[in-house]
């Protein structure tokens, strides 16, 4: 009997070890193929640019050459050499003239998406976030469509010019509670109607049903703990809408959902929840919990009176049920960047 168990254990161990070798090998092969493909495309782009520079006096050189090149390469080597793909290869070399700056962690599809971004700082931000957060191409597209870069700048960068530089160089860094915030949050994935009243329970259900997308929207380091977490005082029960743990900040994050504008009562209730978590739930190495009120509006004239003076860290952010207009947000960002530059000129 014991011998049979030992044999099964040995077989399972052998199976697991072989399986691990095969899976690791497959990952390496895919990664290696991707690296070689991007390297090849970069060199093709380099050749195209160098050939253009030698023959720049020829009218409409680039367009005609790429058409001819596309036809010949497709005939000889198969698909993958359309005119648009050759244009992307050319652009790859122009944007990344040093091959070593290309990341082996990103696919060709990632780079094709990144190369649609004309602003260098913005492109650098999304590239850093793709690598750090391991975004799929679909996730990258979603973050572009939701104007993540602009939302982060509008949340915390209006008065801090260095924020633009840091986002471009390092992506979104999480060092203090304020760093996890966005304004607004975008819940287009929830599928709720934009122009009809929404119950808080319906909003909560929709976010839980799409928890992976909600975690992506929340950002780095978030882990879902649970919904409607019970908190009891003197035999009276209260329920926190949604509780998360942020492993970077080492802190619980309690989110209260409000389908109306920010009201003072919401801050008081959330403050009570935070005190409870600090006293009853936190482990010795946990930092103080953080509270976020997600609401449809937060009147700027009132918010400092609603949230000011509290010992706990409570923040309020708007949410929207639709993708924001990218052009409008880009214009807002450009406006305050121009104001910085104007101020710099005055000081210098």
C-alpha positions as MATLAB code, in Angstrom:
seq = 'XXXXXXXXXXXXXXXXXXXXXXXXXXXXXXXXXXXXXXXXXXXXXXXXXXXXXXXXXXXXXXXXXXXXXXXXXXXXXXXXXXXXXXXXXXXXXXXXXXXXXXXXXXXXXXXXXXXXXXXXXXXXXXXXXXXXXXXXXXXXXXXXXXXXXXXXXXXXXXXXXXXXXXXXXXXXXXXXXXXXXXXXXXXXXXXXXXXXXXXXXXXXXXXXXXXXXXXXXXXXXXXXXXXXXXXXXXXXXXXXXXXXXXXXXXXXXXXXXXXXXXXXXXXXXXXXXXXXXXXXXXXXXXXXXXXXXXXXXXXXXXXXXXXXXXXXXXXXXXXXXXXXXXXXXXXXXXXXXXXXXXXXXXXX';
ca = [
       0.000    0.000    0.000;
       2.733    2.401    0.999;
       4.755    1.337   -2.026;
       1.837    2.201   -4.300;
       1.534    5.640   -2.733;
       5.273    6.211   -3.139;
       5.069    5.203   -6.806;
       2.172    7.599   -7.416;
       4.100   10.375   -5.682;
       7.155    9.715   -7.836;
       5.036    9.659  -10.998;
       3.345   12.923  -10.053;
       6.687   14.534   -9.330;
       8.108   13.329  -12.649;
       5.029   14.552  -14.500;
       5.186   17.963  -12.800;
       8.895   18.394  -13.541;
       8.504   17.450  -17.209;
       5.465   19.707  -17.536;
       7.432   22.609  -16.055;
      10.297   22.050  -18.513;
       7.904   22.020  -21.494;
       5.981   25.110  -20.378;
       9.185   27.029  -19.650;
      10.572   26.006  -23.027;
       7.424   27.156  -24.814;
       7.543   30.516  -23.065;
      11.194   30.896  -24.053;
      10.490   29.990  -27.678;
       7.621   32.502  -27.914;
       9.694   35.206  -26.232;
      12.686   34.459  -28.437;
      10.588   34.524  -31.619;
       9.111   37.873  -30.556;
      12.583   39.302  -29.858;
      13.919   38.142  -33.231;
      10.846   39.491  -35.044;
      11.154   42.975  -33.517;
      14.896   42.966  -34.195;
      14.283   42.024  -37.829;
      11.578   44.675  -38.227;
      13.862   47.316  -36.699;
      16.621   46.464  -39.172;
      14.146   46.526  -42.080;
      12.989   49.972  -40.920;
      16.604   51.114  -40.740;
      17.275   49.974  -44.303;
      14.138   51.718  -45.586;
      15.055   55.014  -43.890;
      18.652   54.865  -45.105;
      17.502   54.103  -48.643;
      15.040   57.006  -48.519;
      17.809   59.367  -47.441;
      19.991   58.293  -50.363;
      17.168   58.829  -52.872;
      15.274   61.738  -51.292;
      15.442   63.773  -54.518;
      13.182   61.246  -56.282;
       9.536   62.404  -56.265;
       7.195   60.349  -54.086;
      10.041   57.939  -53.469;
       8.755   56.498  -50.226;
       5.202   55.655  -51.237;
       6.088   54.042  -54.544;
       9.078   52.149  -53.161;
       7.058   50.710  -50.297;
       4.345   49.506  -52.682;
       6.876   47.749  -54.902;
       8.771   46.391  -51.901;
       5.554   45.114  -50.341;
       4.545   43.216  -53.492;
       7.954   41.578  -53.933;
       8.401   40.613  -50.263;
       4.876   39.199  -50.038;
       5.407   37.145  -53.180;
       8.731   35.754  -51.965;
       8.199   35.523  -48.188;
       4.445   35.483  -47.596;
       2.222   37.700  -45.462;
       3.416   40.318  -42.989;
       4.865   42.820  -45.451;
       1.911   45.030  -46.327;
       2.593   48.690  -47.009;
       1.162   49.651  -43.609;
       3.381   47.102  -41.855;
       6.456   48.387  -43.684;
       5.484   51.912  -42.630;
       5.341   50.725  -39.021;
       8.825   49.176  -39.392;
      10.098   52.478  -40.742;
       8.464   54.335  -37.861;
       9.931   51.857  -35.356;
      13.441   52.802  -36.424;
      12.676   56.533  -36.435;
      11.155   56.472  -32.936;
      13.696   54.017  -31.492;
      16.935   54.765  -33.379;
      18.875   52.787  -30.746;
      17.824   49.143  -30.943;
      18.795   48.441  -27.341;
      15.995   50.724  -26.123;
      13.406   48.235  -27.418;
      12.004   45.976  -24.708;
      11.912   42.201  -25.147;
       8.848   42.224  -22.881;
       6.681   43.928  -25.510;
       5.310   42.351  -28.656;
       5.229   43.805  -32.145;
       1.505   44.467  -31.626;
       2.347   46.489  -28.507;
       4.808   48.591  -30.469;
       2.342   49.132  -33.318;
      -0.125   50.547  -30.775;
       2.517   52.647  -29.033;
       3.715   54.111  -32.311;
       0.298   55.687  -32.905;
       1.111   58.093  -30.025;
       2.857   61.179  -31.349;
       3.765   62.771  -27.996;
       7.089   61.359  -26.754;
       6.329   61.724  -23.028;
       2.930   60.130  -23.372;
       4.289   57.231  -25.435;
       7.075   56.677  -22.924;
       4.526   56.556  -20.070;
       2.400   53.881  -21.757;
       5.508   51.899  -22.677;
       6.715   51.894  -19.053;
       3.236   50.923  -17.801;
       2.947   48.097  -20.350;
       6.190   46.609  -19.086;
       5.617   47.180  -15.361;
       1.955   46.096  -15.322;
       2.279   43.424  -18.024;
      -0.607   44.824  -20.032;
      -1.910   42.827  -22.938;
      -2.446   44.713  -26.183;
      -6.163   44.844  -25.388;
      -5.445   46.355  -21.963;
      -3.099   48.903  -23.538;
      -5.817   49.932  -25.983;
      -8.332   50.264  -23.173;
      -6.011   52.490  -21.136;
      -5.359   54.643  -24.187;
      -9.075   54.951  -24.887;
      -9.725   55.866  -21.247;
      -7.025   58.613  -21.394;
      -5.142   57.230  -18.391;
      -2.133   59.507  -18.946;
      -4.279   62.627  -19.102;
      -6.365   61.578  -16.092;
      -3.267   61.086  -13.954;
      -1.878   64.447  -15.012;
      -5.176   66.213  -14.379;
      -5.447   64.470  -10.996;
      -2.111   65.550   -9.602;
      -0.024   67.364  -12.191;
      -1.616   70.776  -12.684;
       0.640   72.436  -10.159;
       3.645   70.146  -10.455;
       5.554   70.274  -13.705;
       7.861   67.470  -12.576;
       4.910   65.060  -12.628;
       5.005   65.019  -16.443;
       8.686   64.156  -16.428;
       8.282   61.434  -13.791;
       5.359   59.810  -15.607;
       7.351   59.724  -18.831;
      10.493   58.328  -17.191;
       9.015   55.881  -14.677;
       5.302   55.418  -15.364;
       2.890   55.569  -12.446;
       4.789   55.276   -9.170;
       2.905   54.317   -6.001;
       4.708   55.761   -2.979;
       1.952   57.468   -0.972;
      -1.855   57.165   -0.767;
      -2.477   60.045   -3.189;
      -0.593   58.166   -5.917;
      -3.344   55.560   -6.329;
      -5.962   58.151   -7.274;
      -7.417   58.978  -10.666;
      -9.958   61.629  -11.505;
     -12.231   60.591  -13.031;
     -12.399   56.815  -12.802;
     -13.860   55.260  -15.936;
     -16.342   52.377  -15.654;
     -17.401   51.968  -19.272;
     -16.875   48.205  -18.924;
     -19.757   48.003  -16.427;
     -22.321   48.355  -19.223;
     -24.617   50.626  -17.197;
     -26.782   53.306  -18.885;
     -25.236   56.766  -18.979;
     -28.327   58.940  -18.743;
     -30.543   56.949  -16.394;
     -30.548   56.760  -12.576;
     -28.349   53.944  -11.282;
     -28.757   52.292   -7.897;
     -25.634   51.882   -5.776;
     -26.309   48.131   -5.549;
     -26.430   47.897   -9.358;
     -23.141   49.780   -9.685;
     -21.515   47.543   -7.090;
     -22.821   44.379   -8.776;
     -21.517   45.543  -12.147;
     -18.039   46.274  -10.746;
     -17.842   42.910   -8.967;
     -19.026   41.099  -12.112;
     -16.175   42.764  -14.007;
     -13.662   42.613  -11.169;
     -10.621   42.029  -13.401;
     -11.403   45.142  -15.428;
     -12.141   47.087  -12.253;
      -8.755   46.061  -10.819;
      -7.101   47.223  -14.041;
      -8.824   50.585  -13.675;
      -7.851   50.896  -10.002;
      -4.205   50.416  -10.948;
      -1.111   48.826   -9.458;
      -1.014   46.664   -6.383;
      -4.744   46.191   -5.744;
      -6.154   42.891   -4.501;
      -9.881   42.359   -3.969;
     -10.820   41.433   -0.392;
     -14.601   41.468   -0.620;
     -17.838   43.383   -0.902;
     -20.316   44.419    1.792;
     -17.793   43.708    4.526;
     -19.562   43.763    7.869;
     -18.461   46.170   10.592;
     -20.154   45.918   13.991;
     -20.416   48.541   16.737;
     -22.489   47.803   19.862;
     -24.423   45.035   18.088;
     -25.271   47.366   15.201;
     -24.062   46.263   11.782;
     -22.671   48.432    8.995;
     -21.345   47.306    5.627;
     -18.391   48.696    3.687;
     -19.206   48.607   -0.042;
     -15.897   47.255   -1.337;
     -12.622   46.451    0.415;
      -9.244   46.009   -1.291;
      -5.684   45.618   -0.128;
      -2.883   47.477   -1.864;
       0.287   45.423   -1.536;
       2.537   48.323   -2.587;
       1.222   50.675    0.096;
       0.644   47.750    2.486;
      -2.754   49.129    3.390;
      -6.426   48.278    3.189;
      -8.398   50.468    0.816;
     -12.105   50.876    1.536;
     -14.225   52.177   -1.327;
     -17.680   53.627   -0.858;
     -19.858   53.975   -3.964;
     -22.263   56.887   -4.255;
     -24.564   57.412   -7.238;
     -24.849   61.100   -6.411;
     -22.571   64.017   -5.608;
     -20.330   64.034   -2.535;
     -22.188   64.650    0.739;
     -20.655   65.215    4.214;
     -22.358   62.133    5.679;
     -20.390   59.851    3.334;
     -17.068   61.078    4.734;
     -18.182   60.570    8.320;
     -19.338   57.020    7.680;
     -16.162   56.076    5.830;
     -14.050   57.617    8.590;
     -15.768   55.273   11.051;
     -14.936   52.266    8.856;
     -11.286   53.283    8.675;
     -11.049   53.614   12.449;
     -12.493   50.116   12.800;
     -10.033   48.595   10.318;
      -7.122   50.373   11.992;
      -8.098   49.039   15.421;
      -9.532   45.612   14.627;
      -8.331   44.362   11.212;
      -4.839   45.745   10.595;
      -1.855   43.518   11.250;
       1.177   44.970   12.990;
       3.014   45.651    9.717;
       0.019   47.168    7.886;
      -0.110   50.903    7.285;
      -3.196   52.920    8.129;
      -6.178   52.131    5.889;
      -7.201   54.471    3.078;
     -10.708   55.537    2.124;
     -11.991   56.507   -1.322;
     -15.462   57.857   -2.030;
     -16.431   57.353   -5.667;
     -19.238   59.738   -6.572;
     -20.805   61.394   -9.588;
     -19.499   64.836   -8.625;
     -17.368   66.486   -5.945;
     -17.983   70.230   -5.664;
     -14.533   71.827   -5.420;
     -15.706   74.602   -3.098;
     -17.091   72.096   -0.595;
     -14.619   69.231   -0.678;
     -11.990   70.760    1.616;
     -14.656   71.289    4.277;
     -16.039   67.761    3.852;
     -12.685   65.951    3.931;
     -10.459   68.449    5.736;
      -9.363   67.901    9.326;
      -9.880   64.142    9.360;
      -7.129   62.066   10.912;
      -7.651   59.270    8.397;
      -6.754   59.559    4.728;
     -10.023   59.916    2.805;
     -10.189   60.967   -0.827;
     -13.041   61.661   -3.202;
     -12.987   61.051   -6.941;
     -15.576   61.239   -9.660;
     -16.488   58.283  -11.825;
     -18.035   58.200  -15.270;
     -19.822   55.372  -17.081;
     -18.414   56.201  -20.521;
     -15.018   56.678  -22.099;
     -13.993   60.335  -21.838;
     -13.394   62.378  -24.951;
      -9.682   61.981  -25.573;
      -9.357   65.179  -27.569;
     -10.933   67.265  -24.794;
      -8.670   65.765  -22.132;
      -5.591   66.228  -24.305;
      -6.545   69.875  -24.783;
      -6.930   70.322  -21.009;
      -3.479   68.863  -20.432;
      -1.983   71.016  -23.164;
      -3.541   74.115  -21.624;
      -1.881   73.699  -18.257;
       1.441   72.633  -19.819;
       1.396   75.864  -21.819;
       0.696   77.775  -18.604;
       3.845   76.240  -17.070;
       5.920   77.225  -20.089;
       4.514   80.759  -19.970;
       5.406   81.004  -16.283;
       8.919   79.709  -16.995;
       9.444   82.397  -19.639;
       8.372   85.098  -17.170;
      10.744   83.813  -14.497;
      13.652   83.558  -16.925;
];
